[in-house]
Amino acid sequence: MKKNIKVLVADDHPMLLKGLLQEFQENGYHTLLEATNGAIALELLQTEKPDIAILDIEMPLLTGFEVIDKGRTTATNTKFIILTSHKEKAFIIKAKHLKIDGYLLKDEPFSEMDNCIQSLLEGKKYFSKTFESIFEEHVAPELTKLNFLSPSERTILRLVAQNKSSKEIGEIINISYRTVQKHRTNIIAKLDLDTAPDALLLWAQANKALISTI
């Protein structure tokens, strides 16, 4: 079965790319495509339409996330795996928001890659245990709180994340300063934040990736 699977591997580090391709060959995958930057990866997605695309996040010209976002319009049947060293919350939020099929870490054994691909081909998603742990412990609880915000509160929170003052927010969405302040108080309560003057601003700036999903 493996020999019939077309796999695209994209990474801008030559040694890592070479090693990964060798691992695939040694494990029975023989229809392989390679890309050393995001632009090449996108072109191969559009012309070759691989079954599986394995992408690093940080690549020249286009990031792995950008390749997926642009490539899905033409490579509609391709399953996407992010293979990265990044464990930061912002990357995990982005991956979930884009509904990426798999997310693996580069320090994991190839058996994890094999398991991931087989799961994807069966129509399931597959994420590393580290990914799931960070999402469940640090992302999911915050998303739950954000779901309690009203549409107006979400708009104001997005503007706070852009470092807009209450006066500027009022002018942008055409409401009074007092109304903005009331909304900010409600947001702070719903997010269970400290009542210090800069608490909401600091939280919003630290969670821009999360706010962008609402």
N, C-alpha and C positions, 0 to 999 in steps of 0.2 A: 504493500500500500504506500509506503513512504516514497518509493522511487517515482510515483506518479504525482507527488505533491510538489508544486512549484513554490519555492521560497525565496523571497527577497530579503537580503540582509544589508542594512545601511548603518555605517559607522565611520566617522572621519579619522579614527585612529588605525593606521594600516596594520599594526601588529595585532590589535584586538580583532579586527575584521578578518585577517588571515587565519587566526586561531579559531575563530568561531566557524568559519567556513570549513575548516579542517574537521572540527568536531561534528558538523552536520554530515560530512562525507563519511566519516568513520561510523556514524550511527544510521547509515542507510538512506540519507537524503542526497539525491544526485542531481535534481533539477534546481540549480541554485543561481540566483542573480545577485550581483553585488553593487553597492553604491557607496561612494566616499563623501557625498554631501547630499543635502536635502533636495536640490534641484534634480540631480540624477535620479534619486529615489522616486521623485514625483513623476519624472518622465517614464521610468520603468513601470511604475504603477499603471500609468495610462496606456502604455503600449503592450505590456506583457500580461497585465492583470493577474498577478500571482495569487495563489490560494492563501498564502500567509506573507505578511510584511512585518519584519522585525526591525524596529527603528530606535536609534539612540535619540535622546531628547535634543541635546545641544550639538548641532551640526552647522557647517557653513551654509549660507544662502537661505536655507529654510530649516526650521527646527523640526523635530519629529512630530510635534503636535500640528504644526502648519502643514506638513506633508499629509497627515491623516485628514485634516479638515478640507484640504483642497482635493485630495485624491479620491475621497469617497464618492464624489459625483460621477466618476467614470469607472473606478474599480469597485463596483457595487457589491461584489461577492467576496472581496478580499477581507480576511480577518487580520486585525492589527494588534501587534504586541509591542509595547514599549520595553526596551531593555536598557537599563540605566543604573548609575551609581547613586542617583538622587533618592533620598528618603524624606525630603522636606514636605511638609503639609501642602504647600501651594501646588507642587507638582502632582500630588495625589488627587487633590481637588480638581485640577485641570483634567486629569485622566478620567475621573468619574464623570465630569461634565461632558466630555467628548464621547462618553460611552465606549471607551476603548475596550477591546476584547480581552487583552491580557497585559499584565504589568509585572515584569520580573527584574530582579537585581543582578548586576553583573558578577557579584561574588557567589552566586548560587551555582550548584552543579548542573551539568547539562541535562541530567535526568529531569530537572524542573522544567527546562525548555521542552523536552520531549513530552512530558505530561501536559504542559500547557497547550501545545499544538494538537495533541490528540483530543483534549477537551474542547478546543475551539472547533475542530472538525465535527464534533458531535453536537455542536450548537450550544455549548456551555461557555461561560466566561471563566477566566483563571487568573488569580492574582496571588502574588507571593504572600506568605504569612505575615511578613513585615508590613506590606501594603495594607492588608486587612486590619492588622493590629492598630496601625496609626489612624486609619479611617474610623474604626469603631470607637477608639478611645479619645481622639482629638477632633475629628471632623463631624461625625454623625451627631454628637450632642449639640454642637453649634448650629448645624443645619436645622435641627429640631426647634431650637429657639428662634431662628430666623423665620421659620414657617408661621410663627405667631404674629409676625409683623404685618400691619395693614399695607396696602399698596402705597399709600402716602408715606408711611414710615420707611418703607423700602427705598423709595425715591430719595428721601432725605438722607438715609444712611449712605446711599451711593454718593451723594454730594458731599457728605462729611468725609468720606474716604478720599475725595478729591481735594480735601483741605479747604472747602468752602465754609465761610463763617455763617452764622445764623442770619445775619443781615443779607448776605449774598444769596443764600438759599431762598429766603423770602422773596427776593427780587426775581430769581430765576423761575420759581413756580407760582409766583403771584399770590402769596399769602403773607400775613402779618408776621413781624418778628416774634410777637407773643405766641402765635400759633406754632411757629417753628420750635420755639423753646418748649412748648407743651409736648410736641411730638418727640423731641429729644429726650425729655423726661420719661415718656412712655417707652421709648426704645431702650434706654438704660435699664429700666425696670424689667422689661421682657428679656433682655440679654443677661440679666443678673450681674450688672457691672457695678463697680465702685462709683460713688457719687462725686468723686473728685472732678474739678473743672475740665481736665483734659482726658478723662478716662475713655469717653466715647471716641474721641479723635484718635487716640493711641490704639484702641481696639480696632477701629475701622481701617486704619492704615496698615496694621499688622495682618489684617484678614481681607485684603483686597480681592484675592483670588476667590475666597469664599463668597464675598458680597457680589462678585460678578456673575454668580450662578443664580441669583434670585431675580 
